[in-house]
């Protein structure tokens, strides 16, 4: 084969690959991850924990009790939520699943 044909074939393959992966944008991943986390926390009865997603990073925050002052959130209070994030479908970690990082906000 000629060199130009090989380059053209490679370029076409890259365009096709991009066309297949572009529908899975970051916003779609965030929305899906947010809804999965909300559902996982609701299933475990953890209504006092707020979840914010930024890409594949999940940030957990304690909600103050209704009518009460905001109390500091301890890691042990968030342990069930962290376990919920780690057990989402697809696994946990940069190569395995939807959640690549878990943060705890003050």
C-alpha positions as CSV (number, residue, x, y, z in Angstrom):
1,X,0.0,0.0,0.0
2,X,1.1,3.5,-0.6
3,X,2.0,5.7,2.4
4,X,-0.9,8.2,1.6
5,X,-3.4,5.4,1.7
6,X,-2.2,4.2,5.1
7,X,-2.4,7.8,6.5
8,X,-5.8,8.3,5.0
9,X,-7.1,5.0,6.6
10,X,-5.7,6.0,9.9
11,X,-7.3,9.4,9.8
12,X,-10.7,7.8,8.9
13,X,-10.3,5.4,11.8
14,X,-9.6,8.3,14.2
15,X,-12.7,10.2,13.0
16,X,-14.9,7.1,13.4
17,X,-13.5,6.6,16.9
18,X,-14.2,10.2,17.8
19,X,-17.7,9.9,16.5
20,X,-18.4,6.9,18.6
21,X,-17.0,8.4,21.9
22,X,-18.2,12.1,21.6
23,X,-21.8,11.3,22.7
24,X,-20.5,10.4,26.1
25,X,-19.5,13.9,27.2
26,X,-18.5,14.9,30.6
27,X,-21.9,16.4,31.4
28,X,-23.6,13.1,30.6
29,X,-21.3,11.3,32.9
30,X,-21.8,13.8,35.7
31,X,-25.6,13.6,35.4
32,X,-25.6,9.8,35.4
33,X,-23.2,9.7,38.3
34,X,-25.2,12.3,40.3
35,X,-28.4,10.3,39.9
36,X,-26.7,7.0,40.7
37,X,-25.2,8.5,43.9
38,X,-28.5,10.1,45.0
39,X,-30.2,6.8,44.5
40,X,-27.5,4.8,46.4
41,X,-27.7,7.2,49.3
42,X,-31.5,7.1,49.4
43,X,-31.4,3.3,49.4
44,X,-29.2,3.4,52.4
45,X,-31.3,6.0,54.2
46,X,-28.5,8.7,54.2
47,X,-30.6,11.8,53.7
48,X,-28.2,13.9,55.7
49,X,-25.4,13.7,53.2
50,X,-25.3,16.0,50.1
51,X,-23.5,14.8,46.9
52,X,-21.9,17.1,44.3
53,X,-20.3,15.6,41.2
54,X,-17.6,17.3,39.1
55,X,-16.7,15.1,36.2
56,X,-16.0,11.7,37.9
57,X,-15.1,13.3,41.3
58,X,-17.7,12.9,44.0
59,X,-17.8,15.5,46.8
60,X,-19.7,14.5,50.0
61,X,-21.0,17.1,52.5
62,X,-23.0,16.7,55.7
63,X,-26.3,18.6,55.7
64,X,-27.1,20.3,59.0
65,X,-30.1,18.9,60.8
66,X,-33.3,21.0,60.1
67,X,-33.4,24.0,62.3
68,X,-30.0,23.2,63.8
69,X,-26.5,24.7,63.5
70,X,-24.1,23.3,61.0
71,X,-21.9,20.8,62.8
72,X,-18.5,19.6,61.6
73,X,-18.7,16.5,59.5
74,X,-16.5,13.6,60.6
75,X,-15.1,11.0,58.2
76,X,-16.9,8.3,60.3
77,X,-20.2,10.0,59.6
78,X,-19.5,9.7,55.8
79,X,-18.2,6.2,55.8
80,X,-21.5,4.7,54.6
81,X,-21.6,7.3,51.8
82,X,-18.1,6.5,50.8
83,X,-18.9,2.8,50.6
84,X,-21.9,3.6,48.5
85,X,-19.7,5.6,46.0
86,X,-17.2,2.7,45.9
87,X,-19.9,0.1,45.1
88,X,-21.6,1.9,42.2
89,X,-21.9,-0.2,39.1
90,X,-18.7,-0.3,37.2
91,X,-16.3,-0.2,40.2
92,X,-14.2,2.4,41.7
93,X,-10.9,3.9,40.6
94,X,-9.3,5.8,37.7
95,X,-9.3,2.7,35.4
96,X,-12.3,0.8,36.7
97,X,-15.4,2.8,37.1
98,X,-17.4,6.0,37.1
99,X,-16.0,7.4,40.4
100,X,-12.3,8.3,40.2
101,X,-12.0,10.4,43.4
102,X,-14.0,10.9,46.5
103,X,-13.7,14.2,48.4
104,X,-15.1,15.3,51.8
105,X,-16.1,18.9,52.0
106,X,-16.1,20.7,55.4
